Amino acid sequence: MEEELKCPVCGSLFKDPILLPCSHNVCLACARNITVQTPEGETPVQSRASGSSDYDYLDMDKMSLYSETDSGYGSYTPCQLKSPNGVRVFPPAIAHRHCSLTCPLCHRSVSLDERGLRGFPRNRLLEAIVSRYQQNRAASSSSSTAVKCQLCDRNPVDAAVMCEQCDVFYCNACQQRCHPSRGPLAKHRLVPPPNQAARGAASGGGQQPPATARKPATCVDHEAENFSMYCCGCKAPVCMKCLEEGKHAKHDVKPLAVMWKQHKCQISQALNGVSDKAKDAKEFLVQLKNMLQQIQENGVEFEACLVAQCDSLIEALTRQKAKLLTKVTKEKEYKLKISDALIKRVTSSQDQWVKGALEPKVGPEFDLTLNTDSLLQTILQLDFCQGKVESGSSVPAAPLLQLEKCCTRNNSVTLAWRVIAPHINPIEGYILELDDGNGGQYREVYVGKETVCTVDGLHFNSSYNARVKAYNAVGVGPYSKTVVLKTSDVAWFTFDPTSAHRDIVLTNENQTVSCNSYDDRVVLGTAAFSKGIHYWEVSIDRYDNHPDPAFGVARINTMKDMMLGKDDKAWAMYVDNNRSWFMHNNSHTNRISRHNQAPSTILKTNISFPEFRFNE
C-alpha cells in the first residue's frame, strides 16, 4: 500500500496532495516544480484547470511560514483571517501569468488560470489516508519502547496517563499525588500515553488512533478552539471564543507567541542564573572535597608528629631514669663497700673487740629524695596551643607575682602580678587560679586584662594556693610561681553604714549603734560568711522601755524596716524582758526563760543551718 501513497514526482509519501483534472495526484510543492510558462496566447491541447474553489488558501504556499532562529520554534500566520466584524480577508491576488502543468503519469497538460495552483482541489481523503498510515507505522515502531513517568524520583515506572495541558507523563501513583482530578486540575484532559494508545488501536481494530505528535493545546472551556492569546491578569492562555464571550474584556491580553517568547527569555535568564550558581556550587564542592582530603592527610601527619614528640619525651625520661638508677647503684655500692670493710675489721679483731670501739660510718637509709611533683604537674598540664606558631612567635612568659602587694582581709584575698619583660606578641589577658583551700584542684577565678584581682567569699582560717598565667594569639604561657595566702582565723568586722536604715546612728568607728526611732530597724556588718561556725560578742549598754533587740545573720537584701528574722532572708534571736526567742520567717522557736537584765551575750551561729546560743 505504501507505493500507492507515494508521489510520482518526488517518490515520497504525499504531502498536501492536489487532484489534477486527470484524477492523478501530486504534492503541492512538486506541482510548483513541474509548472512551466507558455507563450502568451498559446493554449495547450488538454483542458484547462477548473478546480473547485474549496482549495484552502492556507496551503497554497508557505510564504508565511517562518522559523525563529533563537529558539527553533516554528509558527505561521494564516492567510485567511477574520476581522473584528467577521468579514474574511484574503491576501492580494498574484499577477496572472500564462503557465501550464503536465501530469507525470498520463502526460496530459492543463493550463493554469489566474488562480494558479489554487484552482486544483485538495485531495483531503488521500491526505487523511497518508496521515493514518504514518501514525500506524510510527506506533508500530515505538510500541516496544514504553514511555516512563516523568515524576518518579528513582526507577521510573511506565506512564499510565498524559496531561495534554501540562504535557507531562504520570504513573498512577504520581497522578494521584501530583495531578488529582479535582480542584483547579479537574478540567485538564488526561489521555493514554502513545505506546498504550498504539497497543489499544492494534487490539481494538483501530478505534483509538495513536498520537505520536503532540497536539496543539485546546481551551478547557471550548474544546474545539486552540489557545491563541494569553491573559496577563489571569496568567493563563485563552482562545478567541473566550475573548468574544467577554470573560477577559478588561484584562490585559497579549498574543500567545509574544508572551511565549517573553517567558522563554525569563526562563533562559533564570536558567543562566541557576547555571552560574550550580557552577559556583560545583566549584565549592570541589574545594570541600579537596579540603577533606587535605584534612585527612594533615591529620595523619599531625598524629605522627605527636607520637614522635611523646616518644621523645618518653625517651628523655628513660635516659634520666637510667642516670638516676646509676646514682642509686653507686650509693648502694658505696654503702656496701664501707659495711664490708667494717665487717672484716670486726671479724679480724673479735678477740680484742670492745663494744663501742667501732661505729658504722654509713646508715642503711638512702638520703636521696626524688621530687616529681612539679614534673607531674607539668605533664598533666601538657596540652595544645591554639593556632599555628609562626617563626619568631611564642607564648608569653610566666608572670611574676608581686608579694608586697598580695594581702588578705577576713575571708578575701588580693593578688597582684606583672610581666617580667615585653613580648613580641601582645598579651591578650591573664588567668588566675586558686585551689579549694585544702590542697585540692585548681579552678579559674578570674580571666581578664587586669593585673590586680580581689577574690571574696573564701573560707576563714584556710590557706589558698594561687597562681597566674598569661595568654596571647599564639597560645597560653606557663604558670607563675605558686603563692600561699591564709585567710583570717576569725572575722573582724564593724557595722556597715551603707546597709543601715536612715534612723540608725553609728559611732565609735562604726562599732556602736543607736536608733532615733521606736520602730524596728536593721543594720548589717561589713563581713560576709559562706560557711562554718562563727562567734562574736554583743554588748547592750542601755535597755530602756523594754525593747526587743535582735541579733543574727541575714542576706544582704533582707528588709531593713522590720524586726530581724521576720522575713525569709534572716535568722535572728531576740530578747525581751522575760525570755529569748529564735525567729526566722516570722516563726518563733527555742524559747528560753531568763531574768530581766541587760544581756551581755556571745552569739554562735552555724552558717550551714543557723543555730544561736546565748552565754547565760
matplotlib code that plots the C-alpha trace (Angstrom):
import matplotlib.pyplot as plt

x = [0.0, 2.9, 3.7, 0.2, 0.7, 3.9, 4.1, 5.1, 7.4, 9.4, 8.8, 7.9, 4.6, 2.1, 2.3, -0.5, -1.8, -3.9, -6.1, -5.4, -8.1, -6.9, -7.7, -4.0, -2.4, 0.8, 2.3, 1.7, 5.4, 6.0, 3.3, 5.1, 8.3, 6.8, 4.8, 6.1, 5.4, 3.8, 3.9, 1.2, -2.0, -0.9, -3.3, -2.5, -4.5, -5.6, -8.3, -7.8, -7.9, -11.2, -10.8, -13.1, -12.9, -12.7, -9.0, -7.6, -5.5, -3.6, -1.9, -1.2, 2.3, 4.4, 5.3, 4.1, 6.0, 9.0, 11.3, 12.7, 16.4, 16.8, 14.5, 13.9, 10.1, 8.1, 4.8, 2.7, 0.3, -2.9, -3.5, -7.2, -8.1, -11.2, -11.6, -13.4, -16.7, -16.5, -15.6, -12.9, -9.8, -7.9, -4.4, -3.9, -4.1, -0.9, -0.4, -1.7, 1.0, 0.4, 1.5, 0.8, 1.2, 1.8, 0.7, 3.8, 1.7, -0.6, 1.3, -1.8, -1.2, -3.5, -3.3, -3.5, -5.9, -5.4, -5.8, -2.8, -2.4, -5.3, -7.6, -6.9, -8.9, -7.0, -7.4, -8.2, -9.2, -5.7, -4.1, -6.0, -5.0, -1.4, -1.6, -3.2, -0.6, 2.3, 0.7, 0.3, 3.8, 5.2, 3.1, 4.3, 7.9, 7.5, 5.2, 8.2, 9.6, 7.4, 7.0, 8.2, 6.7, 8.5, 7.9, 9.3, 12.4, 14.2, 13.5, 10.6, 7.8, 5.7, 3.5, -0.3, -1.7, -0.5, -2.0, -2.5, -2.4, 0.7, 2.3, 3.6, 3.5, 2.3, 2.2, -0.9, 0.8, 2.2, -1.0, -3.0, -0.4, 0.6, -2.3, -5.6, -8.8, -10.3, -9.8, -8.1, -6.8, -10.2, -10.7, -7.3, -7.6, -5.8, -5.1, -3.2, 0.5, 1.4, 2.5, -0.7, -2.8, -0.9, -1.5, -5.2, -5.6, -3.9, -6.1, -9.3, -9.4, -8.1, -10.9, -8.4, -5.6, -2.2, -1.0, 2.7, 2.9, 1.8, -1.5, -1.9, -3.3, -7.0, -9.1, -10.6, -14.0, -14.0, -12.5, -12.6, -10.6, -6.8, -5.1, -4.1, -3.9, -2.5, -4.3, -1.8, -4.3, -5.3, -1.9, -3.4, -3.8, -7.2, -8.8, -10.7, -14.1, -13.1, -12.4, -15.6, -17.6, -16.1, -14.6, -11.3, -12.7, -11.0, -7.8, -4.5, -4.4, -1.4, -0.6, 0.4, 3.6, 4.7, 4.2, 5.8, 8.9, 8.9, 8.5, 11.2, 13.6, 12.8, 13.3, 16.5, 17.8, 16.7, 18.4, 21.6, 21.5, 20.9, 23.7, 26.1, 25.0, 25.4, 28.8, 29.8, 28.3, 30.3, 33.5, 32.7, 32.0, 35.4, 37.0, 35.3, 36.4, 39.9, 39.8, 38.5, 41.4, 43.8, 42.4, 42.9, 46.4, 47.3, 45.6, 47.8, 50.9, 50.0, 49.3, 52.7, 54.3, 52.5, 53.6, 57.2, 57.1, 55.7, 58.2, 61.0, 59.7, 59.5, 63.0, 64.3, 62.5, 64.0, 67.5, 67.0, 65.7, 68.9, 71.0, 69.1, 69.4, 73.2, 73.4, 71.3, 73.6, 76.7, 75.3, 74.4, 77.8, 79.5, 77.4, 78.1, 81.8, 82.0, 79.9, 82.1, 85.3, 83.8, 82.7, 86.2, 87.8, 85.4, 86.0, 89.7, 89.7, 86.9, 89.2, 90.2, 86.9, 85.3, 81.8, 81.6, 85.1, 83.9, 80.8, 79.4, 80.1, 77.1, 73.5, 71.1, 68.8, 69.3, 69.3, 68.0, 64.6, 63.2, 60.8, 58.4, 55.5, 56.4, 57.2, 54.0, 52.0, 53.7, 52.9, 49.3, 49.1, 50.6, 48.1, 47.9, 48.2, 45.5, 46.9, 49.9, 53.1, 54.9, 58.6, 59.7, 56.3, 55.9, 53.6, 54.1, 56.4, 55.2, 54.1, 55.7, 53.5, 54.2, 54.3, 54.4, 51.0, 49.4, 47.3, 44.3, 41.4, 39.0, 37.9, 39.1, 42.5, 44.1, 46.7, 48.9, 51.3, 53.3, 55.0, 58.7, 59.7, 57.8, 56.8, 56.8, 53.2, 51.0, 49.4, 45.6, 44.8, 45.6, 44.1, 44.1, 43.6, 43.0, 42.7, 39.9, 41.8, 42.6, 45.2, 42.6, 42.1, 42.7, 39.8, 39.7, 38.6, 39.5, 40.1, 40.8, 43.4, 43.8, 46.9, 45.2, 42.3, 40.4, 38.6, 35.8, 33.7, 36.6, 36.7, 38.1, 41.2, 42.2, 45.3, 44.9, 47.4, 47.3, 48.9, 48.5, 49.4, 49.2, 47.9, 48.2, 47.3, 49.9, 48.7, 48.8, 52.0, 53.4, 52.2, 53.9, 55.3, 52.7, 51.9, 50.1, 47.7, 46.0, 42.6, 41.8, 41.2, 38.1, 36.0, 36.9, 34.1, 32.1, 28.7, 28.2, 26.8, 25.7, 23.3, 21.9, 18.5, 18.4, 17.2, 20.3, 23.2, 26.8, 29.6, 32.9, 34.3, 31.1, 31.3, 28.4, 24.9, 21.9, 18.5, 16.4, 13.1, 11.0, 10.4, 12.4, 15.5, 18.2, 22.0, 24.4, 28.1, 30.9, 32.0, 30.2, 30.2, 30.0, 30.0, 31.5, 30.8, 31.5, 31.4, 31.0, 30.1, 27.4, 27.1, 23.9, 24.8, 21.2, 18.0, 15.2, 11.5, 11.8, 12.9, 13.4, 17.0, 17.6, 21.0, 21.8, 22.7, 20.9, 21.2, 22.2, 18.6, 16.8, 14.2, 15.6, 12.4, 11.1, 12.4, 15.3, 14.0, 10.5, 11.3, 12.7, 16.1, 17.2, 17.8, 17.8, 17.5, 15.7, 15.5, 12.5, 12.2, 11.5, 12.8, 14.6, 13.3, 14.8, 12.9, 13.0, 10.3, 8.2, 8.2, 9.2, 11.1, 13.5, 12.1, 14.5, 13.2, 15.6, 15.8, 15.1, 18.6, 20.6, 22.1, 25.8, 25.9, 28.2, 26.4, 27.3, 26.0, 26.4, 26.1, 25.1, 22.0, 21.6, 21.8, 22.1, 23.1, 23.4, 26.1, 24.0]
y = [0.0, 2.3, 2.6, 3.8, 6.6, 7.9, 11.0, 10.1, 13.2, 13.1, 9.4, 10.2, 9.9, 12.5, 15.8, 18.3, 16.4, 18.1, 16.4, 17.1, 17.0, 13.6, 12.2, 11.8, 13.3, 15.2, 17.1, 20.8, 21.5, 19.1, 20.8, 24.1, 22.4, 21.0, 24.1, 25.8, 29.1, 29.1, 31.8, 34.4, 33.4, 29.7, 27.3, 23.6, 20.9, 19.5, 21.1, 24.0, 23.6, 24.4, 23.0, 23.5, 26.7, 25.0, 24.9, 26.2, 29.3, 28.3, 25.5, 27.4, 28.2, 28.6, 32.3, 33.0, 30.1, 31.3, 29.9, 31.8, 31.1, 31.9, 29.1, 26.7, 27.3, 27.4, 29.3, 30.6, 33.4, 32.3, 33.9, 33.8, 35.8, 37.2, 40.8, 42.0, 42.3, 38.8, 39.6, 37.3, 39.0, 37.4, 38.0, 40.1, 38.2, 37.2, 38.8, 36.5, 34.6, 32.0, 28.7, 25.0, 21.8, 18.3, 15.2, 13.0, 9.8, 10.3, 13.4, 15.4, 19.1, 21.7, 25.5, 27.4, 30.3, 33.4, 31.4, 29.3, 26.1, 27.2, 26.2, 22.5, 20.9, 19.5, 15.7, 15.6, 12.0, 11.0, 13.3, 11.6, 8.2, 9.1, 10.6, 7.5, 5.3, 7.4, 7.2, 3.4, 3.0, 5.2, 3.4, 0.0, 1.2, 2.8, 0.2, -1.7, 1.4, 2.3, 5.9, 6.4, 8.5, 11.9, 12.5, 9.3, 10.0, 6.7, 3.8, 5.4, 3.1, 3.1, 6.1, 5.4, 8.8, 12.1, 15.5, 17.4, 20.8, 20.1, 17.9, 15.6, 11.8, 10.3, 6.9, 6.0, 6.9, 10.2, 11.1, 10.6, 12.5, 15.4, 15.7, 14.9, 15.0, 17.7, 21.4, 23.5, 20.4, 18.9, 20.3, 19.0, 16.3, 13.1, 10.8, 7.5, 7.7, 7.0, 3.4, 2.4, 4.2, 2.3, -1.1, -0.2, 0.7, -2.6, -4.7, -2.8, -2.6, 1.0, 2.5, 4.8, 6.1, 6.7, 10.2, 10.3, 14.1, 16.5, 18.1, 21.8, 22.7, 23.3, 25.6, 24.0, 25.7, 25.5, 22.1, 22.9, 26.1, 26.3, 28.7, 31.8, 34.6, 35.0, 36.8, 38.6, 39.2, 35.6, 34.3, 31.7, 31.1, 31.8, 31.2, 33.6, 32.5, 33.4, 36.9, 37.1, 36.0, 38.9, 36.8, 38.7, 42.0, 44.3, 42.2, 42.8, 40.2, 39.7, 37.3, 33.9, 33.9, 37.2, 36.0, 32.7, 34.5, 36.8, 33.8, 32.0, 34.9, 35.0, 31.2, 31.5, 34.2, 32.1, 29.1, 31.1, 32.3, 28.7, 27.5, 30.1, 29.1, 25.4, 26.2, 28.0, 25.2, 22.6, 24.6, 24.9, 21.2, 20.5, 22.8, 21.0, 17.6, 18.8, 20.3, 16.9, 15.1, 17.7, 17.3, 13.6, 13.9, 16.6, 14.6, 11.6, 13.8, 15.6, 12.3, 11.1, 14.3, 14.0, 10.4, 11.4, 14.2, 12.0, 9.3, 11.8, 12.8, 9.1, 8.6, 11.5, 10.3, 6.8, 8.3, 10.3, 7.1, 5.3, 8.1, 8.1, 4.4, 4.7, 7.1, 4.8, 1.9, 3.9, 4.9, 1.3, 0.0, 2.7, 1.7, -2.0, -1.3, 0.5, -2.1, -4.9, -3.2, -2.7, -6.4, -7.6, -5.4, -6.7, -10.3, -9.9, -8.4, -10.4, -11.3, -7.7, -6.1, -3.8, -2.6, 1.0, 1.0, 0.9, 2.8, 2.3, 5.4, 4.8, 4.0, 1.7, 4.6, 6.3, 10.0, 10.7, 12.1, 12.4, 15.3, 14.6, 16.9, 19.8, 17.5, 15.5, 18.7, 19.9, 16.6, 16.9, 20.4, 19.3, 20.5, 22.0, 25.7, 27.1, 28.5, 27.7, 29.1, 31.2, 31.8, 34.2, 33.9, 32.2, 32.2, 34.8, 34.1, 33.3, 36.4, 37.5, 37.7, 40.9, 39.6, 43.0, 43.8, 40.5, 40.5, 39.0, 40.6, 38.5, 35.9, 37.7, 37.8, 40.3, 39.3, 41.5, 40.5, 41.9, 40.9, 40.3, 41.6, 42.9, 40.2, 40.2, 39.2, 41.4, 39.7, 39.4, 38.5, 36.6, 33.6, 33.5, 30.1, 29.2, 25.8, 24.9, 25.8, 22.2, 21.5, 20.3, 21.0, 24.5, 26.4, 29.6, 32.6, 35.5, 35.9, 39.3, 42.0, 43.5, 42.7, 43.1, 40.9, 40.5, 37.3, 37.4, 34.8, 32.4, 30.3, 31.6, 30.1, 28.5, 28.5, 29.1, 28.4, 30.9, 31.0, 33.1, 32.6, 34.8, 34.1, 35.7, 34.9, 32.1, 30.3, 30.1, 30.6, 28.8, 29.3, 31.7, 30.5, 29.5, 31.8, 30.7, 33.2, 32.4, 33.9, 35.3, 33.0, 34.9, 37.6, 41.2, 43.5, 46.6, 47.9, 48.8, 52.4, 51.7, 48.9, 50.8, 52.3, 56.1, 56.2, 54.3, 56.3, 54.8, 56.0, 54.7, 53.9, 52.1, 49.8, 51.3, 51.7, 53.6, 54.4, 57.6, 55.7, 53.4, 51.2, 48.2, 49.0, 46.7, 47.3, 44.7, 44.0, 44.5, 40.8, 38.1, 34.4, 31.4, 28.6, 27.5, 28.2, 31.7, 33.5, 37.2, 39.2, 41.7, 44.2, 46.2, 49.3, 50.6, 48.6, 51.2, 50.9, 47.1, 46.9, 43.6, 43.7, 41.0, 39.6, 37.1, 36.6, 37.8, 38.1, 41.4, 42.0, 41.5, 44.0, 47.0, 48.5, 45.5, 43.3, 41.0, 37.4, 38.3, 37.6, 34.5, 36.2, 36.5, 34.2, 36.0, 35.7, 38.5, 39.2, 40.6, 41.3, 37.7, 35.3, 34.9, 33.6, 32.3, 33.7, 33.0, 33.9, 35.3, 31.8, 31.6, 28.6, 27.7, 29.8, 30.3, 32.0, 34.4, 37.2, 40.8, 42.3, 43.9, 41.0, 40.6, 37.7, 35.6, 34.7, 31.5, 30.7, 27.7, 29.0, 25.6, 25.6, 28.7, 28.0, 30.6, 30.2, 32.7, 32.7, 32.8]
z = [0.0, 0.6, -3.2, -3.9, -1.3, -2.9, -5.1, -8.7, -8.8, -5.5, -4.7, -1.1, 0.7, -0.4, 1.3, 0.7, -2.4, -5.1, -7.6, -11.3, -13.9, -15.0, -11.5, -10.6, -7.5, -6.9, -4.0, -3.9, -3.8, -6.7, -8.7, -8.4, -9.6, -12.8, -13.7, -16.8, -18.5, -22.0, -24.7, -24.4, -26.2, -26.7, -25.2, -24.6, -26.3, -23.0, -20.9, -18.6, -14.9, -13.3, -9.9, -7.0, -5.1, -1.8, -2.0, 1.3, 0.8, 3.9, 1.9, -1.3, -0.3, 2.8, 2.3, 5.8, 7.5, 9.4, 12.0, 14.9, 14.9, 18.5, 19.7, 16.8, 17.3, 14.1, 13.7, 10.9, 10.2, 8.4, 5.1, 5.7, 8.8, 10.4, 11.0, 14.1, 12.2, 10.8, 7.2, 5.7, 4.5, 1.6, 0.5, -2.6, -5.9, -7.7, -11.1, -13.8, -15.9, -18.6, -17.1, -17.7, -15.8, -17.3, -15.3, -14.7, -15.2, -18.2, -19.6, -20.0, -19.8, -18.3, -18.4, -15.2, -15.0, -12.9, -9.7, -10.5, -8.4, -6.2, -8.9, -8.2, -5.4, -2.4, -2.0, 1.7, 1.7, 0.4, 2.9, 5.7, 4.5, 4.4, 7.9, 9.2, 7.5, 9.1, 12.5, 12.3, 11.2, 13.9, 16.5, 15.4, 15.7, 19.1, 20.7, 22.0, 23.9, 26.9, 28.0, 31.6, 34.3, 34.5, 38.2, 39.7, 41.7, 41.2, 38.9, 37.0, 36.1, 32.9, 32.4, 32.6, 31.5, 29.9, 30.7, 27.4, 29.2, 31.4, 28.7, 31.5, 31.7, 35.0, 36.5, 38.6, 41.9, 40.7, 39.0, 42.3, 44.3, 41.9, 39.5, 41.2, 39.3, 41.4, 42.2, 39.5, 37.7, 37.2, 33.7, 32.4, 29.8, 30.7, 27.8, 27.5, 26.5, 22.9, 23.4, 25.2, 22.5, 19.8, 21.5, 22.1, 18.4, 17.3, 19.6, 19.2, 15.4, 15.1, 17.2, 19.0, 16.7, 18.4, 18.8, 18.2, 17.6, 20.3, 19.5, 20.0, 23.4, 23.3, 25.5, 28.6, 28.1, 24.3, 23.3, 19.6, 19.9, 20.3, 22.6, 20.7, 23.3, 26.8, 29.6, 31.8, 34.6, 34.9, 33.9, 31.7, 27.9, 26.3, 22.9, 20.6, 21.9, 25.4, 24.2, 22.2, 25.2, 27.2, 30.0, 29.7, 28.4, 30.9, 31.2, 29.6, 26.7, 24.5, 21.6, 22.8, 20.7, 22.2, 25.8, 24.9, 23.7, 26.8, 29.2, 27.2, 27.8, 31.5, 31.8, 29.9, 32.3, 35.3, 33.8, 33.3, 36.9, 38.1, 35.9, 37.4, 40.9, 40.0, 38.7, 41.9, 44.0, 42.0, 42.5, 46.2, 46.4, 44.8, 47.3, 50.2, 48.8, 48.4, 52.0, 53.3, 51.6, 53.0, 56.5, 56.3, 55.1, 57.7, 60.4, 59.7, 59.6, 62.8, 64.6, 63.5, 64.8, 68.1, 68.5, 67.7, 70.3, 73.0, 72.2, 72.5, 76.0, 77.0, 75.7, 77.6, 80.7, 80.1, 79.9, 83.0, 84.7, 83.8, 85.2, 88.5, 88.7, 88.2, 91.1, 93.3, 92.3, 93.2, 96.5, 97.3, 96.3, 98.4, 101.5, 100.9, 100.5, 103.8, 105.5, 104.2, 105.3, 108.8, 108.9, 108.0, 110.7, 113.3, 112.2, 112.3, 115.8, 117.5, 120.4, 121.1, 120.1, 122.7, 122.4, 121.3, 119.9, 116.3, 115.0, 111.4, 109.3, 107.0, 107.7, 105.9, 104.8, 101.4, 102.0, 98.5, 97.5, 94.0, 93.8, 90.9, 91.9, 89.6, 86.7, 87.1, 87.3, 84.1, 82.4, 83.4, 82.0, 78.7, 76.0, 72.6, 71.9, 69.6, 66.4, 64.4, 65.9, 63.3, 63.1, 65.9, 67.7, 71.1, 74.1, 76.8, 79.7, 83.2, 85.1, 88.4, 91.5, 93.5, 97.0, 98.6, 97.1, 97.8, 101.1, 102.9, 104.7, 106.6, 104.0, 100.9, 99.2, 96.8, 94.3, 92.0, 89.3, 86.5, 83.2, 83.5, 80.1, 77.0, 74.5, 70.7, 70.6, 72.8, 75.8, 75.5, 79.1, 82.3, 84.0, 87.8, 89.6, 93.2, 94.9, 97.3, 100.4, 101.3, 98.6, 96.1, 92.4, 91.0, 89.5, 87.5, 89.5, 87.1, 83.3, 82.0, 81.2, 84.8, 86.8, 90.2, 91.4, 94.8, 95.4, 98.1, 99.8, 100.8, 103.9, 107.2, 108.7, 105.3, 103.2, 99.5, 96.7, 93.9, 90.5, 87.3, 83.6, 80.5, 77.0, 73.6, 70.0, 69.9, 73.0, 76.8, 78.6, 81.7, 85.3, 87.7, 91.0, 93.5, 96.4, 99.6, 101.2, 104.5, 105.4, 108.9, 111.7, 112.8, 111.2, 112.2, 111.1, 112.1, 111.2, 107.6, 107.1, 103.6, 104.7, 107.8, 107.9, 107.9, 111.5, 112.8, 114.1, 114.1, 116.3, 117.8, 114.3, 113.3, 116.3, 118.3, 117.1, 118.4, 116.9, 116.9, 116.3, 118.4, 115.3, 114.4, 112.3, 110.8, 110.1, 108.7, 109.3, 106.9, 106.7, 104.8, 105.7, 103.3, 105.8, 109.1, 112.8, 113.9, 117.3, 118.2, 121.3, 121.5, 124.4, 125.1, 127.1, 127.7, 127.9, 128.3, 127.7, 127.3, 123.6, 121.8, 120.5, 117.8, 116.6, 113.9, 110.3, 107.2, 103.5, 102.1, 100.7, 104.0, 105.0, 106.9, 108.3, 110.2, 113.0, 112.0, 111.3, 110.3, 106.6, 105.0, 104.4, 108.1, 111.1, 114.5, 118.2, 120.0, 123.7, 125.6, 129.4, 130.3, 127.6, 124.4, 121.1, 117.9, 114.9, 111.1, 108.5, 111.4, 113.1, 116.8, 118.2, 121.0, 123.8, 126.8, 130.0, 131.6, 134.2, 133.4, 132.9, 130.2, 128.4, 127.5, 125.1, 123.0, 119.8, 118.0, 114.5, 112.3, 108.7, 107.3, 109.4, 111.6, 115.3, 118.1, 121.7, 124.5, 127.0, 130.2]

ax = plt.figure().add_subplot(projection="3d")
ax.plot(x, y, z, "-o")
ax.set_aspect("equal")
plt.show()
